[in-house]
């Protein structure tokens, strides 16, 4: 089994929080296309942006550094 990427985990957290791409991006201080790029693993997310989104989604920041399988 493959390990979930940061982008997959980010998408999962956003969906669990019931937040739209636009709403999440606004809270994170980024453009929706940028957030989409993070979720698709096309661009690496900055730590401070990830922390803001974790606060918004109410998810554990450490989750992104654990080896969780798909």
N, CA, C and O atoms as a GROMACS GRO file, in nm:
protein
  280
    1UNK      N    1   0.083  -0.119   0.000
    1UNK     CA    2   0.000   0.000   0.000
    1UNK      C    3   0.087   0.125   0.000
    1UNK      O    4   0.196   0.126   0.057
    2UNK      N    5   0.039   0.228  -0.064
    2UNK     CA    6   0.114   0.354  -0.073
    2UNK      C    7   0.083   0.444   0.047
    2UNK      O    8  -0.023   0.437   0.108
    3UNK      N    9   0.179   0.529   0.076
    3UNK     CA   10   0.163   0.627   0.183
    3UNK      C   11   0.086   0.746   0.126
    3UNK      O   12   0.110   0.787   0.013
    4UNK      N   13  -0.006   0.802   0.205
    4UNK     CA   14  -0.080   0.921   0.162
    4UNK      C   15   0.014   1.040   0.156
    4UNK      O   16   0.098   1.059   0.244
    5UNK      N   17   0.000   1.118   0.052
    5UNK     CA   18   0.081   1.238   0.037
    5UNK      C   19   0.023   1.352   0.121
    5UNK      O   20  -0.089   1.343   0.171
    6UNK      N   21   0.100   1.457   0.136
    6UNK     CA   22   0.053   1.576   0.208
    6UNK      C   23  -0.070   1.632   0.139
    6UNK      O   24  -0.167   1.670   0.204
    7UNK      N   25  -0.067   1.636   0.007
    7UNK     CA   26  -0.181   1.687  -0.068
    7UNK      C   27  -0.308   1.606  -0.046
    7UNK      O   28  -0.416   1.662  -0.029
    8UNK      N   29  -0.294   1.474  -0.045
    8UNK     CA   30  -0.410   1.387  -0.021
    8UNK      C   31  -0.466   1.410   0.119
    8UNK      O   32  -0.587   1.414   0.139
    9UNK      N   33  -0.377   1.424   0.215
    9UNK     CA   34  -0.420   1.448   0.353
    9UNK      C   35  -0.486   1.585   0.366
    9UNK      O   36  -0.586   1.600   0.437
   10UNK      N   37  -0.432   1.684   0.297
   10UNK     CA   38  -0.489   1.818   0.300
   10UNK      C   39  -0.630   1.818   0.242
   10UNK      O   40  -0.721   1.878   0.298
   11UNK      N   41  -0.647   1.751   0.130
   11UNK     CA   42  -0.779   1.740   0.066
   11UNK      C   43  -0.876   1.668   0.160
   11UNK      O   44  -0.990   1.711   0.177
   12UNK      N   45  -0.831   1.561   0.220
   12UNK     CA   46  -0.913   1.483   0.313
   12UNK      C   47  -0.960   1.569   0.431
   12UNK      O   48  -1.076   1.565   0.470
   13UNK      N   49  -0.869   1.646   0.487
   13UNK     CA   50  -0.904   1.734   0.601
   13UNK      C   51  -1.005   1.840   0.559
   13UNK      O   52  -1.098   1.871   0.634
   14UNK      N   53  -0.987   1.896   0.440
   14UNK     CA   54  -1.080   2.000   0.393
   14UNK      C   55  -1.219   1.941   0.374
   14UNK      O   56  -1.319   2.003   0.412
   15UNK      N   57  -1.227   1.823   0.316
   15UNK     CA   58  -1.357   1.760   0.295
   15UNK      C   59  -1.424   1.724   0.428
   15UNK      O   60  -1.545   1.743   0.443
   16UNK      N   61  -1.346   1.673   0.523
   16UNK     CA   62  -1.402   1.640   0.655
   16UNK      C   63  -1.453   1.764   0.726
   16UNK      O   64  -1.550   1.758   0.801
   17UNK      N   65  -1.388   1.878   0.702
   17UNK     CA   66  -1.429   2.004   0.764
   17UNK      C   67  -1.550   2.064   0.692
   17UNK      O   68  -1.614   2.156   0.743
   18UNK      N   69  -1.582   2.010   0.575
   18UNK     CA   70  -1.697   2.060   0.499
   18UNK      C   71  -1.672   2.198   0.439
   18UNK      O   72  -1.765   2.277   0.422
   19UNK      N   73  -1.548   2.226   0.407
   19UNK     CA   74  -1.511   2.357   0.356
   19UNK      C   75  -1.488   2.353   0.205
   19UNK      O   76  -1.438   2.254   0.151
   20UNK      N   77  -1.524   2.461   0.140
   20UNK     CA   78  -1.498   2.471  -0.004
   20UNK      C   79  -1.353   2.513  -0.027
   20UNK      O   80  -1.285   2.560   0.063
   21UNK      N   81  -1.309   2.495  -0.149
   21UNK     CA   82  -1.175   2.535  -0.187
   21UNK      C   83  -1.158   2.686  -0.167
   21UNK      O   84  -1.057   2.732  -0.114
   22UNK      N   85  -1.257   2.762  -0.211
   22UNK     CA   86  -1.252   2.908  -0.201
   22UNK      C   87  -1.249   2.954  -0.055
   22UNK      O   88  -1.170   3.041  -0.020
   23UNK      N   89  -1.335   2.898   0.028
   23UNK     CA   90  -1.341   2.934   0.170
   23UNK      C   91  -1.209   2.901   0.240
   23UNK      O   92  -1.157   2.982   0.317
   24UNK      N   93  -1.156   2.783   0.215
   24UNK     CA   94  -1.032   2.740   0.278
   24UNK      C   95  -0.915   2.827   0.234
   24UNK      O   96  -0.832   2.867   0.315
   25UNK      N   97  -0.909   2.855   0.106
   25UNK     CA   98  -0.801   2.938   0.054
   25UNK      C   99  -0.805   3.078   0.114
   25UNK      O  100  -0.701   3.134   0.148
   26UNK      N  101  -0.923   3.132   0.126
   26UNK     CA  102  -0.939   3.264   0.186
   26UNK      C  103  -0.886   3.266   0.328
   26UNK      O  104  -0.814   3.359   0.367
   27UNK      N  105  -0.921   3.166   0.406
   27UNK     CA  106  -0.873   3.158   0.544
   27UNK      C  107  -0.721   3.140   0.548
   27UNK      O  108  -0.653   3.196   0.634
   28UNK      N  109  -0.668   3.063   0.455
   28UNK     CA  110  -0.525   3.038   0.451
   28UNK      C  111  -0.443   3.152   0.393
   28UNK      O  112  -0.320   3.149   0.396
   29UNK      N  113  -0.513   3.253   0.340
   29UNK     CA  114  -0.444   3.367   0.282
   29UNK      C  115  -0.378   3.337   0.149
   29UNK      O  116  -0.276   3.396   0.113
   30UNK      N  117  -0.438   3.243   0.075
   30UNK     CA  118  -0.384   3.203  -0.055
   30UNK      C  119  -0.494   3.201  -0.160
   30UNK      O  120  -0.612   3.212  -0.125
   31UNK      N  121  -0.458   3.189  -0.284
   31UNK     CA  122  -0.553   3.182  -0.394
   31UNK      C  123  -0.607   3.038  -0.402
   31UNK      O  124  -0.533   2.943  -0.376
   32UNK      N  125  -0.735   3.022  -0.438
   32UNK     CA  126  -0.791   2.886  -0.451
   32UNK      C  127  -0.710   2.795  -0.544
   32UNK      O  128  -0.697   2.676  -0.518
   33UNK      N  129  -0.655   2.850  -0.652
   33UNK     CA  130  -0.574   2.769  -0.744
   33UNK      C  131  -0.447   2.718  -0.674
   33UNK      O  132  -0.399   2.609  -0.704
   34UNK      N  133  -0.395   2.798  -0.582
   34UNK     CA  134  -0.276   2.756  -0.507
   34UNK      C  135  -0.310   2.641  -0.415
   34UNK      O  136  -0.234   2.544  -0.407
   35UNK      N  137  -0.423   2.651  -0.346
   35UNK     CA  138  -0.466   2.542  -0.259
   35UNK      C  139  -0.490   2.416  -0.340
   35UNK      O  140  -0.453   2.306  -0.297
   36UNK      N  141  -0.552   2.429  -0.454
   36UNK     CA  142  -0.575   2.314  -0.541
   36UNK      C  143  -0.442   2.251  -0.582
   36UNK      O  144  -0.430   2.128  -0.587
   37UNK      N  145  -0.344   2.333  -0.610
   37UNK     CA  146  -0.211   2.286  -0.648
   37UNK      C  147  -0.146   2.209  -0.532
   37UNK      O  148  -0.079   2.109  -0.554
   38UNK      N  149  -0.166   2.257  -0.410
   38UNK     CA  150  -0.116   2.185  -0.291
   38UNK      C  151  -0.184   2.049  -0.279
   38UNK      O  152  -0.118   1.947  -0.256
   39UNK      N  153  -0.316   2.048  -0.294
   39UNK     CA  154  -0.392   1.924  -0.279
   39UNK      C  155  -0.358   1.820  -0.386
   39UNK      O  156  -0.370   1.700  -0.363
   40UNK      N  157  -0.315   1.867  -0.501
   40UNK     CA  158  -0.278   1.776  -0.610
   40UNK      C  159  -0.128   1.745  -0.610
   40UNK      O  160  -0.078   1.681  -0.702
   41UNK      N  161  -0.059   1.792  -0.507
   41UNK     CA  162   0.086   1.771  -0.491
   41UNK      C  163   0.167   1.827  -0.608
   41UNK      O  164   0.271   1.773  -0.642
   42UNK      N  165   0.118   1.934  -0.668
   42UNK     CA  166   0.192   1.999  -0.775
   42UNK      C  167   0.288   2.104  -0.719
   42UNK      O  168   0.387   2.139  -0.782
   43UNK      N  169   0.255   2.154  -0.600
   43UNK     CA  170   0.335   2.257  -0.534
   43UNK      C  171   0.349   2.219  -0.387
   43UNK      O  172   0.255   2.169  -0.326
   44UNK      N  173   0.467   2.243  -0.330
   44UNK     CA  174   0.487   2.216  -0.188
   44UNK      C  175   0.429   2.330  -0.105
   44UNK      O  176   0.450   2.448  -0.134
   45UNK      N  177   0.356   2.293  -0.001
   45UNK     CA  178   0.293   2.391   0.086
   45UNK      C  179   0.394   2.442   0.188
   45UNK      O  180   0.479   2.367   0.236
   46UNK      N  181   0.384   2.570   0.220
   46UNK     CA  182   0.470   2.629   0.323
   46UNK      C  183   0.415   2.589   0.460
   46UNK      O  184   0.294   2.576   0.479
   47UNK      N  185   0.506   2.571   0.554
   47UNK     CA  186   0.468   2.526   0.688
   47UNK      C  187   0.367   2.620   0.753
   47UNK      O  188   0.270   2.574   0.812
   48UNK      N  189   0.388   2.750   0.742
   48UNK     CA  190   0.296   2.844   0.807
   48UNK      C  191   0.156   2.838   0.744
   48UNK      O  192   0.056   2.857   0.813
   49UNK      N  193   0.149   2.811   0.615
   49UNK     CA  194   0.019   2.797   0.549
   49UNK      C  195  -0.048   2.668   0.595
   49UNK      O  196  -0.169   2.666   0.621
   50UNK      N  197   0.029   2.561   0.605
   50UNK     CA  198  -0.025   2.434   0.653
   50UNK      C  199  -0.079   2.448   0.795
   50UNK      O  200  -0.185   2.395   0.826
   51UNK      N  201  -0.006   2.519   0.881
   51UNK     CA  202  -0.052   2.541   1.020
   51UNK      C  203  -0.184   2.617   1.023
   51UNK      O  204  -0.274   2.582   1.098
   52UNK      N  205  -0.195   2.722   0.940
   52UNK     CA  206  -0.320   2.799   0.936
   52UNK      C  207  -0.437   2.711   0.892
   52UNK      O  208  -0.545   2.716   0.950
   53UNK      N  209  -0.414   2.629   0.789
   53UNK     CA  210  -0.521   2.543   0.740
   53UNK      C  211  -0.557   2.436   0.843
   53UNK      O  212  -0.674   2.401   0.858
   54UNK      N  213  -0.458   2.384   0.914
   54UNK     CA  214  -0.486   2.286   1.021
   54UNK      C  215  -0.574   2.349   1.128
   54UNK      O  216  -0.668   2.285   1.177
   55UNK      N  217  -0.545   2.472   1.164
   55UNK     CA  218  -0.628   2.542   1.263
   55UNK      C  219  -0.771   2.557   1.211
   55UNK      O  220  -0.867   2.534   1.284
   56UNK      N  221  -0.783   2.593   1.085
   56UNK     CA  222  -0.915   2.612   1.024
   56UNK      C  223  -0.992   2.481   1.015
   56UNK      O  224  -1.112   2.477   1.044
   57UNK      N  225  -0.924   2.374   0.976
   57UNK     CA  226  -0.987   2.243   0.961
   57UNK      C  227  -1.002   2.169   1.093
   57UNK      O  228  -1.072   2.068   1.101
   58UNK      N  229  -0.936   2.220   1.196
   58UNK     CA  230  -0.934   2.154   1.327
   58UNK      C  231  -0.875   2.012   1.316
   58UNK      O  232  -0.928   1.915   1.370
   59UNK      N  233  -0.764   2.005   1.244
   59UNK     CA  234  -0.694   1.878   1.231
   59UNK      C  235  -0.554   1.891   1.291
   59UNK      O  236  -0.499   2.000   1.298
   60UNK      N  237  -0.499   1.781   1.332
   60UNK     CA  238  -0.368   1.778   1.398
   60UNK      C  239  -0.257   1.802   1.296
   60UNK      O  240  -0.246   1.730   1.197
   61UNK      N  241  -0.176   1.902   1.321
   61UNK     CA  242  -0.063   1.936   1.234
   61UNK      C  243   0.029   1.816   1.215
   61UNK      O  244   0.083   1.796   1.106
   62UNK      N  245   0.049   1.737   1.319
   62UNK     CA  246   0.138   1.621   1.313
   62UNK      C  247   0.089   1.512   1.217
   62UNK      O  248   0.168   1.430   1.170
   63UNK      N  249  -0.040   1.512   1.188
   63UNK     CA  250  -0.098   1.414   1.096
   63UNK      C  251  -0.025   1.416   0.961
   63UNK      O  252  -0.012   1.313   0.896
   64UNK      N  253   0.022   1.533   0.920
   64UNK     CA  254   0.086   1.547   0.790
   64UNK      C  255   0.226   1.489   0.786
   64UNK      O  256   0.286   1.477   0.679
   65UNK      N  257   0.279   1.452   0.901
   65UNK     CA  258   0.414   1.398   0.909
   65UNK      C  259   0.415   1.252   0.954
   65UNK      O  260   0.521   1.194   0.978
   66UNK      N  261   0.297   1.192   0.964
   66UNK     CA  262   0.284   1.051   0.999
   66UNK      C  263   0.277   0.969   0.871
   66UNK      O  264   0.230   1.017   0.768
   67UNK      N  265   0.325   0.846   0.878
   67UNK     CA  266   0.314   0.754   0.765
   67UNK      C  267   0.180   0.682   0.773
   67UNK      O  268   0.168   0.579   0.840
   68UNK      N  269   0.080   0.735   0.706
   68UNK     CA  270  -0.051   0.671   0.701
   68UNK      C  271  -0.073   0.618   0.561
   68UNK      O  272  -0.042   0.684   0.462
   69UNK      N  273  -0.127   0.499   0.554
   69UNK     CA  274  -0.149   0.435   0.424
   69UNK      C  275  -0.284   0.471   0.367
   69UNK      O  276  -0.377   0.508   0.439
   70UNK      N  277  -0.292   0.460   0.236
   70UNK     CA  278  -0.418   0.486   0.163
   70UNK      C  279  -0.519   0.380   0.196
   70UNK      O  280  -0.631   0.383   0.145
   0.00000   0.00000   0.00000
